[in-house]
Structures are given as C-alpha cells and as structure tokens.
Amino acid sequence: MSEHTSSIDSSPVVTDTTQEAPNGNGTGQKTKAKLFFAFMPDYEDENTLTKRLKVREEHLQRFQRDKENGMFTFGRGYLPPPQSSLYSHPSLKPGQQAMAGSVLLMTSESLSAAWERVKDDVYWTAGVWDKERGRVEEFVKMPGDEE
C-alpha cells in the first residue's frame, strides 16, 4: 500500500490495486497500478496556444503510444471559459478548437512516476502547461475493487 498527502488537505490517501501498470523503467516489467489524474492548465499568455498547436502532434503521438502500453486511460484538452479571447486566437485554423489545458487519467506505480511522465511530455517541456498550477493526484481505491 502507498500513502501520500493530498494537496487539497493534509489527510493521507491510501491506495493499492492489483491492476498492472507500466513501471516506466523501460524493462516491460509490471507493478501494482495506482490510478491518477493530471489536471494541467495552460499558461495564460497570448503565446501559449500557438506553442500548444505547434507541438500538438508530437504530444498526441506520445499519448497514443502510452495509451496502447496501458499507462493512459483517458486524456483530453479542455475548453476555455466562454468569454475567453482564445476562441478568436489567430493561431486557430478552421476546424481547430481553443484549449485552455489538459486532463489525463493514468495508471502508474507511484505519484512520483506519474509526475515524471507529465514532466516528460512535450506540453511541459515546451512551456504549454503551467508548472505552478498543474496537479497530479492519486484516486482512492473504491470498495469492491479487486484485492
């Protein structure tokens, strides 16, 4: 079992599952998986959407590989508030949607391994995701989850 302190409050969160997850060390070995979410808002400056669109294909290709390997179960960009100027951003081409950040669901062996994957993403390294506001948190195990 693993215990860490939630960033929302100081109560410990204890989880343990039997689902296997990539361990991230490249050996193909599996470890007990824990379920995490990453909430990664974009920086709020006029250049961020341009950066996002420039590296988006690289991000999507890596996400797809990690999804096929079982690390990600879901990932999606989210829309900015309705009044946002991002909807009329000059970098948007017809058919493209404005985005204000990303939400990811992933399995990983630990909170630190989940953070490592987020920090290895091109959206992090290219300065799209806001490094101060981003969060990665572990979900609690639900009653009835396999032991």
N, C-alpha and C positions, 0 to 999 in steps of 0.2 A: 504494500500500500504506500501511497505517496501523500504527503501533507505539505501544503503551502498556504500562504496567507493571501487572501483575496485583496485586490487593490480597492475594492469597494468598501470593505470593512475589515477589521482585523481578525475575524473568526477563521479558524483553519478549515480548509476544504480537503476532505479525504476521499480519494477515489482509487479504484482498482478494477480493471476489466480483463476479460480473457480474450477479447478481440486482438488480433495481432496487427502490429503496425511496423512500417519501415523504421529501422533504428537510425538511419541517416549516416551510418559509417561506411556505406558502400559495400558491405560484405554480403548483403542479401539476407542476413540473419534477421529474425523477427523477435520482437519483445512484446510484453503486455502493453496494449494500447490504452491510451487515455484520450478522451475527446476534448478538443479545444476549439475556441472560436478566436478569430483575429478580427478586430474592428480597427480598420486603418483609414482614417480620414486623410484626404489630400491636404497639402499645404494650401492656404487660401491666398495665393497671389496670382497675378494675371498670367504668369508663365507656366503654371503647373499643368493645366490641361494640355497645353502644347507638348510638354515633356511626356505626359501620360500617353498621348496619342502616338508620339514618336517611338516609344518603346513597347507599346501595347502588344504587338505581335510576338515579340520575344517573351513577354510576360505570359501570354496565353499558351504559347508552345510549352513553356516550362510547367505551367499549371496542368496542362493536359498530360504530360509525362508523369507528374506526381500524382495525378488523379488515377491514371492507369496503374501505378505502383501501389495504390491504396492509401496514400497519405491524405489526399483531399477528398471530401465527400461533397462539398459544395463551395462555390465561390462566385461572387457577383459584384460588379460595381453598383453603387447606389446613386440615385439621382440627387441633385442639389435641391434646396428649397425652391418653391415655385417662383419666387421673386429674384432668384439668382441671375446675375449677368452671364453666367456660364452658358445659358441656353442660346445666347446670341454671340458666343465667342467666335472670333474669326478663324480659329483653327478647325472648327467643326465643318465637316463636309456633309453634303446631303446624305441623309440616312444615318448619320452618327448621332449618338445621344451624349448629352452633357453628363459628366460624372463628377462626384464630389468625394469619392473614397471607395473602399472595398470592404466586403465582409467575407470571411473564409471560415469553413468548418474543416477541421483536420484531425487526424489521429497521429499521435506521436508518443514516444516513450517517456517524455518529460516536458515540463514547461520550458526549460532551457533549450531543449531540442526544437520545440515549436518556434520559439523566438529565433533560433539560429536560421530556420528555414525562412521565416519572414524577412530577416535581415539579409538573406542571400538573394532575395527577389529583386529583379531589376527596378521595380517601382520604389523600393527602399534605396537602392544604390544610386538611382538616377535622380533622387530628390523629389519624387512624386508624393509618397506617403509622409505624413507629418510625424517625425520621430518623437515629438513631445506628447502628442495626443493619441498615438497608436496604442492599442491594448491587445494583449493575448492573455486569455483566461481559460482555465480548465472547468469543464462541466462536472457537476456532481453525478455520482452513479445513482441510477434510479432503482427503486425496489423492483425486483423481478429480473434485473439484468443478470446474465449468467455469471456464476461464481467461477 
